[in-house]
Amino acid sequence: MRILITGAQGQLGTELCHLLDEKNIEYVGTGTKDLDITDKKAVTGYFSKYKPELVYHCAAFTAVDVAEEEPGKTANQKVNVDGTRNIAEASERAGATMVYISTDYVFDGKNEDMYTEDSVPNPQNEYGRAKLAGENAVSEIMTKYYIIRTSWVFGKYGKNFVYTMLHLAETHDHLTVVNDQVGRPTWTRTLAGFMNYSVENNIPYGLYQLSNENSCTWYEFAKEILKNKDIKIDPVSSNEYPQKAYRPRHSVMNLAKVENTGFEVINWQEALSNFLSDVD
């Protein structure tokens, strides 16, 4: 099978490449220098030449606050909407299966219960709106696709909250972390594992939600990350830590659909422990 990974040098793409390497699965990985997904002509030409049968679309613009600065004109729109549409159209013409990664930010965070795949999206920031538009492009264009919503992603190969906390702990003896936003952390290894699992096991096409089990606030996440460090951490409200982009207050997603496929989802505490053991 000819496999293409977009965004292969990003946090998730790199993790997926390592996973496929371990499984001795051949693939081609592209970054921005290899393929500009916002250039429709370039995408069409690349697909015509390579003819992929499976596309893991990991390329994304993830600077949530930057996306608020020029709504509709930034790389957020170009990459997450236009680029995703270009990849979906080329994938469909090639008869390929596409795996697209979306986000919990498609929800407004006002639901006290867990969000299911059937919950009505209502994104409150530009990043969430762009990712939802990407979802819609994939579902409208593609015949064979998996859309996987995820949240609070951390991993070995990129910038993320875990690394931020670890680095801050090296230079500070006191930190404050937001304690009124609740979600599910996601280890890139778990996410990459499900991406591969969905294809290898021919699970039904469609929309899935994947993170690690259990939920927490950012403050609780930080406490667990730094539990073995000599540092004081205090909880604060979102109002005390203003950001340009709105963050959902409660974006816990239901994982039942993924778990019903037979894929084992470990809890975020175990995932974090495994990650920290690997990077120490």
C-alpha positions, 0 to 999 in steps of 0.5 A, a space after each residue: 500500500 502506498 502511504 502518504 503522511 502530510 505534516 510528517 515533521 510535526 509532533 504527531 506526524 513524527 510519532 506516526 512515522 516512528 510507529 510505522 518504522 517499528 512496524 516495517 511499514 513503508 511510507 512517504 512523509 512530506 513537510 512544507 518544503 516537500 509539499 505546500 498543501 495550500 497550493 492546489 496545483 502542487 497537491 494535484 501534481 504530487 498525487 498524480 505522481 505518487 498515487 497514494 492509497 492511504 493518506 494520513 493528513 497530519 499537517 495542521 496550523 495549531 497556533 490557536 491565539 495567532 489564528 484570532 489575529 486575522 480571521 479568515 486570512 491567516 495560515 489557520 484558514 489556508 492550512 486547516 481549511 484550504 489545504 485540507 480541502 486540497 488533500 481531500 479532493 486529491 485523495 478522492 480522485 486517487 481513490 485513497 483512504 484519508 485520516 484527518 485529525 480534528 479537535 475538541 475545540 469544535 465544541 463550545 465547552 458549555 456542555 456539562 456532560 461528555 461530548 459524543 460524535 453526535 453532539 452539535 459542534 459550536 466552535 468559539 474560536 477561529 482555530 475551532 471554526 477552521 478545523 470544523 470546516 476541514 471536517 466538513 470538507 473531508 466528509 463532503 468530498 471523501 468516500 473513504 475517510 476517518 475523522 479523529 477529534 483529539 485534545 490536549 496533545 502532548 508527545 516527544 517530538 514537539 512543543 506541548 504543555 508537558 514540555 512547557 511545565 518541565 522547562 518552567 520548573 527548571 527556572 521557577 519555584 512557583 507556578 500558577 496554572 488554570 483550574 477551570 478548564 476540563 478536558 482529556 490529555 492525549 499522548 501522540 503515541 496513543 493517537 498514532 496507534 489508533 490512526 494505524 489501528 483504524 486502517 489495519 482493522 478496517 473499522 467503519 469509516 466516519 467520525 471518532 473521538 480519541 484521547 486518553 482516558 480520565 479527565 482533568 484540569 490544566 492545573 491537575 495535569 501540571 500537578 501530575 507532570 511536576 509531582 516529583 519536582 520541588 515546586 509550588 503550583 497554585 490554581 487560577 481562573 481563566 480570567 486571571 490568565 487572559 488569552 486571545 482565543 477562547 478555550 472551552 471550559 469543559 471539552 471532555 469527549 466520549 471515547 465509547 465509539 473508539 473503545 467499541 472497536 477493540 482499541 485499548 485506550 490507557 488513561 492519561 496518567 499512565 500515558 504521561 508516566 510512559 512519556 516521561 520515562 521515555 524522555 528522562 
